[in-house]
């Protein structure tokens, strides 16, 4: 029997609180970007929070995560502290990657968060490598790879699925299908728009999940991880979701109608779960307000941490680079 979450009051508070933390963090990042506190590329996770939280709740400490350039939500859900994460957005030396990675390259060894990746599909073979290492060591960990539907057009997707299936590696592939690979609607780029069918062609068990329902995602992730740990080999989840904001802060969003965005906002995972939790008596309106206030205070503290951080000294800029190894 597939494991299911114990959805009591405490767990409901956790699910909603985590989604609120991600939402408020991302909204503040957008504000800071307009103030030029955050520079470069910035891809926000607003609207997709249920996926990160549902997946993260199903993981163990031994599991590892490989993410994409839209990874802030994944990082927070996995347990990376918000202060160092915000400092990384700023490019400060007290950031998760000492300010060298920025928005798209968050890394944290302690939580086995093996980085965001600016290359579309670039994380897939890394996850296969992590899964192979775990299998060779005889460990119990699972490599979880999150990616967007645009990655399925890359060769790495097919190579990774094929190899993971051949070797029965402990890898959970999670496609966060938000319907638009940058500005291209999925029906314009894929002849088979049900992505999980592609995974099935490699004889990988695959399921499509409502990615706007945090409980549905958690249930699906628990089941997939249980099967992987039982020796069934890789599993695949396609989480049907939607980003409420543009692909990046440079995106004018000319490829989709505002009415479509508004229709999807009616399925906002935070409001949807909050409404259900209050209607069922698990949570009260006061609980939700308290969670929002706590998340807002945490974001304020994270901004203060980033603001107080130092810039890396100019004389250290060649450290950890090939130039550092070249004799003068």
C-alpha positions as CSV (number, residue, x, y, z in Angstrom):
1,X,0.0,0.0,0.0
2,X,1.3,3.4,-0.9
3,X,2.2,5.7,2.0
4,X,0.1,8.7,2.6
5,X,0.8,11.9,4.6
6,X,-0.7,12.2,8.0
7,X,-2.7,15.3,7.3
8,X,-3.3,16.6,10.8
9,X,-3.3,20.2,12.0
10,X,0.5,20.4,12.3
11,X,1.1,19.0,8.9
12,X,-1.4,21.4,7.4
13,X,0.3,24.3,9.0
14,X,3.7,23.1,7.7
15,X,2.4,22.7,4.1
16,X,0.7,26.1,4.0
17,X,3.6,27.8,5.9
18,X,6.2,26.5,3.5
19,X,4.2,27.7,0.5
20,X,3.7,31.1,2.0
21,X,7.5,31.4,2.7
22,X,8.2,30.7,-0.9
23,X,5.6,33.0,-2.2
24,X,6.6,36.0,-0.1
25,X,10.3,35.4,-0.7
26,X,9.8,35.4,-4.5
27,X,7.5,38.5,-4.4
28,X,10.2,40.3,-2.4
29,X,12.9,39.2,-4.9
30,X,10.8,40.8,-7.7
31,X,10.7,44.1,-5.7
32,X,14.4,44.0,-5.0
33,X,15.1,43.4,-8.7
34,X,13.3,46.5,-9.7
35,X,15.4,48.4,-7.1
36,X,18.5,46.9,-8.7
37,X,19.4,45.1,-5.4
38,X,19.3,41.8,-7.4
39,X,20.8,41.8,-10.8
40,X,21.2,39.4,-13.7
41,X,18.6,36.8,-14.5
42,X,15.8,36.1,-12.1
43,X,13.2,33.4,-12.7
44,X,10.4,33.3,-10.1
45,X,8.4,30.4,-8.8
46,X,5.2,32.2,-8.0
47,X,2.2,29.8,-8.6
48,X,4.3,26.6,-8.6
49,X,4.8,26.4,-4.8
50,X,2.8,23.2,-4.3
51,X,5.3,21.2,-6.3
52,X,8.4,22.1,-4.3
53,X,6.6,21.7,-0.9
54,X,4.8,18.5,-1.8
55,X,8.0,16.9,-3.1
56,X,10.2,18.1,-0.2
57,X,7.8,16.8,2.4
58,X,8.3,13.3,1.0
59,X,12.1,13.3,1.0
60,X,14.5,11.9,3.6
61,X,17.8,13.5,4.7
62,X,19.7,11.0,2.5
63,X,18.0,12.1,-0.7
64,X,19.6,14.6,-3.0
65,X,18.1,17.2,-5.3
66,X,19.2,18.6,-8.7
67,X,17.2,21.6,-9.8
68,X,16.8,24.2,-12.5
69,X,17.3,27.9,-12.8
70,X,13.9,28.4,-11.2
71,X,15.1,26.8,-8.0
72,X,14.5,29.3,-5.1
73,X,11.3,27.4,-4.1
74,X,13.0,24.1,-4.2
75,X,15.9,25.4,-2.1
76,X,13.6,26.8,0.6
77,X,11.4,23.7,0.8
78,X,14.5,21.6,1.1
79,X,15.6,23.5,4.2
80,X,18.2,26.0,2.9
81,X,18.2,29.0,5.2
82,X,16.4,32.0,3.8
83,X,19.1,34.5,4.8
84,X,22.0,32.9,2.9
85,X,19.7,32.3,0.0
86,X,18.7,36.0,-0.2
87,X,22.4,37.0,0.1
88,X,23.1,34.8,-2.9
89,X,20.5,36.7,-4.8
90,X,22.4,39.8,-3.9
91,X,25.7,38.3,-4.9
92,X,27.1,38.8,-1.4
93,X,29.9,36.7,0.2
94,X,27.5,35.4,2.9
95,X,25.4,33.7,0.2
96,X,25.0,30.0,-0.3
97,X,27.6,30.0,-3.0
98,X,29.6,33.0,-1.6
99,X,27.8,35.2,-4.1
100,X,29.3,33.5,-7.1
101,X,26.2,31.5,-8.2
102,X,23.4,34.1,-7.9
103,X,19.8,33.3,-8.6
104,X,20.4,30.3,-11.0
105,X,23.2,28.4,-9.2
106,X,22.1,27.8,-5.6
107,X,24.1,25.0,-4.0
108,X,24.1,23.6,-0.4
109,X,26.0,20.5,0.4
110,X,24.5,20.2,3.9
111,X,21.0,19.6,2.5
112,X,22.3,17.6,-0.5
113,X,21.0,20.3,-2.8
114,X,23.3,19.9,-5.8
115,X,22.6,23.1,-7.5
116,X,20.3,25.0,-9.8
117,X,21.4,24.8,-13.4
118,X,21.3,27.5,-16.0
119,X,21.4,24.9,-18.8
120,X,18.0,23.6,-19.9
121,X,18.0,19.8,-19.1
122,X,21.5,20.1,-17.6
123,X,20.5,18.6,-14.3
124,X,19.1,15.3,-15.7
125,X,22.5,13.6,-16.3
126,X,23.7,14.9,-13.0
127,X,20.8,13.2,-11.2
128,X,21.6,10.0,-13.1
129,X,25.2,10.2,-11.9
130,X,24.0,10.8,-8.3
131,X,21.6,7.8,-8.6
132,X,24.4,5.6,-9.9
133,X,26.7,6.6,-7.1
134,X,24.0,5.8,-4.6
135,X,23.4,2.4,-6.1
136,X,27.1,1.5,-6.2
137,X,27.5,2.5,-2.6
138,X,24.5,0.5,-1.6
139,X,22.9,3.6,0.0
140,X,19.2,4.3,0.6
141,X,19.1,7.8,-0.9
142,X,17.2,8.8,-4.0
143,X,18.3,11.5,-6.5
144,X,15.4,13.8,-7.3
145,X,15.6,15.8,-10.5
146,X,13.2,18.7,-11.1
147,X,13.0,20.3,-14.5
148,X,10.6,22.1,-16.8
149,X,8.8,20.6,-19.8
150,X,11.1,22.5,-22.1
151,X,13.9,20.1,-21.1
152,X,12.1,17.2,-22.8
153,X,13.2,18.6,-26.1
154,X,16.8,18.2,-25.2
155,X,18.8,15.0,-25.8
156,X,19.8,14.8,-22.2
157,X,16.2,14.0,-21.3
158,X,16.1,10.9,-23.5
159,X,19.6,9.7,-22.6
160,X,19.0,10.1,-18.9
161,X,15.6,8.3,-18.9
162,X,17.0,5.5,-21.0
163,X,20.1,5.0,-18.8
164,X,18.3,5.3,-15.5
165,X,15.7,2.7,-16.7
166,X,18.4,0.3,-18.1
167,X,20.4,0.3,-14.8
168,X,17.3,0.6,-12.5
169,X,18.7,3.6,-10.8
170,X,17.1,5.3,-7.7
171,X,16.1,8.5,-9.5
172,X,12.8,10.4,-9.3
173,X,12.3,12.6,-12.3
174,X,9.9,15.4,-11.7
175,X,8.7,17.5,-14.7
176,X,7.1,20.8,-13.6
177,X,5.0,21.3,-16.7
178,X,3.9,25.0,-16.6
179,X,2.9,24.8,-20.3
180,X,5.3,27.4,-21.6
181,X,9.0,26.7,-22.3
182,X,10.1,30.3,-22.0
183,X,7.6,31.8,-24.5
184,X,6.7,28.7,-26.5
185,X,3.3,27.0,-25.7
186,X,3.8,23.2,-25.4
187,X,1.4,22.4,-28.3
188,X,3.7,24.3,-30.6
189,X,6.8,22.4,-29.6
190,X,5.7,18.8,-28.7
191,X,3.7,16.4,-30.8
192,X,2.9,14.5,-27.6
193,X,1.9,17.0,-25.0
194,X,1.4,14.5,-22.2
195,X,5.0,14.4,-21.0
196,X,4.6,11.4,-18.8
197,X,3.9,9.3,-21.9
198,X,7.4,10.0,-23.1
199,X,8.8,8.5,-19.8
200,X,6.6,5.5,-20.3
201,X,8.2,4.9,-23.6
202,X,11.4,4.1,-21.7
203,X,9.4,1.7,-19.5
204,X,9.6,4.1,-16.5
205,X,6.5,4.1,-14.4
206,X,5.0,7.6,-14.8
207,X,2.1,9.6,-13.5
208,X,0.5,12.9,-14.2
209,X,-0.3,15.0,-11.0
210,X,-2.3,18.1,-10.3
211,X,0.7,20.4,-9.5
212,X,-1.6,23.1,-8.0
213,X,-2.6,20.7,-5.2
214,X,0.1,20.3,-2.6
215,X,-1.5,17.2,-1.0
216,X,-1.8,15.5,-4.4
217,X,1.9,16.1,-5.1
218,X,3.0,14.8,-1.7
219,X,0.9,11.7,-2.1
220,X,2.3,11.0,-5.6
221,X,5.9,11.7,-4.4
222,X,5.6,9.4,-1.4
223,X,4.3,6.6,-3.6
224,X,7.1,7.1,-6.2
225,X,9.8,7.2,-3.6
226,X,8.4,4.1,-1.9
227,X,8.6,2.2,-5.2
228,X,12.1,3.4,-5.8
229,X,13.3,2.4,-2.4
230,X,11.7,-1.0,-3.0
231,X,13.9,-1.6,-6.0
232,X,11.4,-0.7,-8.8
233,X,13.9,1.6,-10.5
234,X,13.3,5.2,-11.6
235,X,9.9,6.9,-11.4
236,X,8.5,9.9,-13.2
237,X,6.0,12.5,-12.1
238,X,4.6,15.2,-14.4
239,X,3.2,18.0,-12.2
240,X,0.7,20.1,-14.1
241,X,1.3,23.7,-12.9
242,X,1.5,27.3,-14.0
243,X,3.8,30.2,-13.3
244,X,1.8,33.4,-12.5
245,X,4.7,35.6,-13.4
246,X,6.8,35.9,-16.5
247,X,9.5,33.4,-17.5
248,X,12.0,35.9,-16.2
249,X,12.1,39.5,-15.3
250,X,13.0,40.3,-18.9
251,X,9.9,38.6,-20.3
252,X,7.1,40.8,-21.7
253,X,4.7,37.8,-21.8
254,X,3.3,38.6,-25.2
255,X,2.7,34.9,-25.9
256,X,-0.2,34.3,-23.5
257,X,-3.5,36.1,-22.7
258,X,-4.1,37.8,-19.4
259,X,-7.4,36.0,-19.2
260,X,-5.6,32.7,-19.2
261,X,-3.3,33.8,-16.4
262,X,-6.3,34.9,-14.3
263,X,-8.0,31.6,-14.9
264,X,-5.0,29.8,-13.5
265,X,-4.8,32.2,-10.5
266,X,-8.2,30.9,-9.5
267,X,-6.4,27.7,-8.7
268,X,-3.7,29.4,-6.7
269,X,-2.3,26.5,-4.6
270,X,-1.9,28.6,-1.5
271,X,-5.5,30.0,-1.5
272,X,-6.8,26.6,-2.6
273,X,-5.2,24.7,0.3
274,X,-5.9,27.4,2.8
275,X,-9.6,27.5,1.8
276,X,-9.8,23.7,2.1
277,X,-8.0,23.6,5.4
278,X,-10.3,26.2,7.0
279,X,-13.4,24.6,5.6
280,X,-12.4,21.2,6.9
281,X,-11.6,22.7,10.4
282,X,-7.9,21.8,10.2
283,X,-6.9,25.5,10.3
284,X,-8.5,28.7,11.3
285,X,-8.3,32.1,9.5
286,X,-6.1,33.3,12.5
287,X,-3.7,30.4,11.8
288,X,-3.3,31.5,8.2
289,X,-2.7,35.1,9.2
290,X,-0.1,34.0,11.7
291,X,1.7,31.9,9.1
292,X,1.7,34.8,6.7
293,X,3.1,37.2,9.4
294,X,5.8,34.7,10.3
295,X,6.8,34.3,6.7
296,X,6.9,38.1,6.1
297,X,9.1,38.6,9.2
298,X,11.4,35.9,7.9
299,X,11.7,37.6,4.6
300,X,12.5,40.9,6.3
301,X,15.2,39.2,8.3
302,X,16.6,37.6,5.2
303,X,16.8,41.0,3.4
304,X,18.6,42.5,6.4
305,X,21.0,39.6,6.4
306,X,21.8,40.1,2.7
307,X,22.1,43.9,3.1
308,X,24.5,43.5,6.0
309,X,26.7,41.0,4.0
310,X,30.0,42.0,2.6
311,X,31.0,41.9,-1.1
312,X,33.8,39.5,-1.9
313,X,37.2,41.4,-1.9
314,X,38.5,42.2,-5.4
315,X,41.7,40.4,-4.6
316,X,39.8,37.1,-4.1
317,X,38.0,37.2,-7.4
318,X,40.3,34.7,-9.1
319,X,40.0,32.1,-6.2
320,X,38.4,28.8,-7.3
321,X,39.1,29.6,-10.9
322,X,41.6,28.2,-13.5
323,X,43.5,31.5,-13.2
324,X,44.1,30.7,-9.6
325,X,46.1,27.6,-10.6
326,X,48.2,29.3,-13.3
327,X,51.7,30.3,-12.1
328,X,52.3,34.1,-12.2
